[in-house]
């Protein structure tokens, strides 16, 4: 598809500078930015209730884990260098 748009000169200069900064031509830069923007909008948002349900399922898998862990420096490095 060929698309022609008119953008202000300041924006064109900014786009050209950013394209040069990343080492690509302006067309590639603009297409990449548009593709990234579109792909992010295609990912369905996770509802809070769905997220909480997923966390609950994960916590059910790890019921037997102790409530506290010994993360002291001594416990982390015990047995090292022996």
JOKA-V34606 format. One record per pair of residues at least 24 apart in sequence whose C-alpha atoms are under 10 Angstrom apart, sorted by sequence separation. I is the first residue (numbers start at 1). J is the second residue. D is the distance in whole Angstrom. If there is no record, write none. Layout:
# JOKA-V34606
i: (I/I)
j: (J/J)
d: (D/D)
This chain:
# JOKA-V34606
none
